Amino acid sequence: MADEGRPVVDYLARARALVPLLEGAAPRIEAARALPPDVLAALHDAGMFRLLLPRSIGGAELDLPSFVRVVEILASGDASVAWCVGQGGGCATAAAYLAPEIAREIFGDRQAALSWGPPAGPAKAIAAEGGYRLSGTWSFASGSPHCAWLGATQCQITEPDGSFRQDPRTGQPARRVMLFPKANARMADMWEVMGLKGTGSDNYTLDNVFIPDAYSYTIDSAADRREPGPLYRFMTLSLYGYVFAGAAVGIARAALDGFVRLASAKVPYRFSTTLRENATVQGQIGLAEARLRAARLFIMTALDEAWASVVASGA
């Protein structure tokens, strides 16, 4: 969706142009358990990690329905790439809650990317003068191998006397997201998994690291939000839900298309005809195609409607 006075960039076309590279690189991505330099360079050249950054700091501030479709397209080339772009996009919305100079420090470089994950156990942020002393371990930091900054989510604030700080708006314990250079964390190379190997979703630990208050914010807080665009009115968890659903649809499309190609040439043992000529196989492909199209239509229609509502109401 274009804004008046801004050049129109077709990011869906850019994503489609990347698919052949991603398909060819998929074995290397799995083997490395991270995105290789040539793939990262192509993604950065296409602006894939800057799609949800605010325009005020040089991002695309792409509408959410288009971003989900970009992730879907990338997933048809390689699932780990799509997951990293989706995760990086969600994390980039942090820039909407930071002072402009802090946002530019973290995201100003054209190759900037941020990653975070949920706490793997209790985390403690002790209030200190000008910020917090943070300790804890977090997991599933997708894309962390290519990120210079990390985030710590769900940091419960503890006062120096040991009491928990309360959020005056909700009466619940106050929790903040805290951002810091990856060099401040101790990384654990543990992402030995069966699928999405290339995401490099490792654990990381901080031990009494000082985080200035300006590098923290309350997630989804209207009081902390500095950007007015509709993209930043979506709850972060909802945004991730749509993005990763888009990735799942793209993965499913690639799998089904791959089977159709196989069925066109594969002659099963003790058969004289290809799989595509088998009525049962044809029926199963038809059902799979219908289910996939129905799932995609449901996701995209719901998202398009939600986006239109947010644009119209501002809420």
LINDAMO-V581082 format. One record per residue. N is the residue number from 1. D_LAST is the distance of its C-alpha to the last C-alpha in whole Angstrom. Layout:
BEGIN
n=(N;N)
d_last=(D_LAST;D_LAST)
END
This chain:
BEGIN
n=(1;2;3;4;5;6;7;8;9;10;11;12;13;14;15;16;17;18;19;20;21;22;23;24;25;26;27;28;29;30;31;32;33;34;35;36;37;38;39;40;41;42;43;44;45;46;47;48;49;50;51;52;53;54;55;56;57;58;59;60;61;62;63;64;65;66;67;68;69;70;71;72;73;74;75;76;77;78;79;80;81;82;83;84;85;86;87;88;89;90;91;92;93;94;95;96;97;98;99;100;101;102;103;104;105;106;107;108;109;110;111;112;113;114;115;116;117;118;119;120;121;122;123;124;125;126;127;128;129;130;131;132;133;134;135;136;137;138;139;140;141;142;143;144;145;146;147;148;149;150;151;152;153;154;155;156;157;158;159;160;161;162;163;164;165;166;167;168;169;170;171;172;173;174;175;176;177;178;179;180;181;182;183;184;185;186;187;188;189;190;191;192;193;194;195;196;197;198;199;200;201;202;203;204;205;206;207;208;209;210;211;212;213;214;215;216;217;218;219;220;221;222;223;224;225;226;227;228;229;230;231;232;233;234;235;236;237;238;239;240;241;242;243;244;245;246;247;248;249;250;251;252;253;254;255;256;257;258;259;260;261;262;263;264;265;266;267;268;269;270;271;272;273;274;275;276;277;278;279;280;281;282;283;284;285;286;287;288;289;290;291;292;293;294;295;296;297;298;299;300;301;302;303;304;305;306;307;308;309;310;311;312;313;314;315)
d_last=(19;21;20;22;25;24;27;26;27;27;26;27;30;31;30;32;35;35;35;39;39;37;39;43;41;40;43;43;40;41;44;43;40;38;37;40;40;40;37;35;37;36;32;32;33;31;28;27;26;24;21;18;20;18;20;21;23;25;22;21;17;18;15;15;17;20;20;20;23;25;25;26;29;30;30;33;35;35;32;33;32;28;28;28;26;23;24;24;21;19;21;20;17;18;19;16;17;20;22;23;27;26;24;27;29;28;26;29;31;31;32;30;28;27;27;26;27;27;29;33;34;33;32;33;31;33;32;35;35;32;31;32;35;33;35;34;34;31;32;31;30;30;31;32;36;34;32;33;30;29;26;27;24;24;26;27;28;32;33;37;38;37;34;31;28;26;22;22;18;19;23;23;25;23;23;22;22;26;27;30;33;34;38;37;36;39;38;40;41;41;39;41;40;40;37;35;38;36;33;35;33;35;35;35;36;36;39;38;36;35;31;30;27;26;26;24;20;18;16;12;13;11;14;16;13;15;13;11;10;8;11;10;6;9;11;14;16;14;15;18;19;18;20;23;23;23;26;28;28;29;32;33;33;36;38;38;39;42;43;44;45;48;48;50;52;53;56;56;59;62;60;61;58;54;51;50;53;52;51;49;47;46;45;43;42;40;39;37;36;34;33;31;30;28;27;25;24;22;20;20;19;16;15;15;13;10;10;11;8;5;8;8;5;4;0)
END
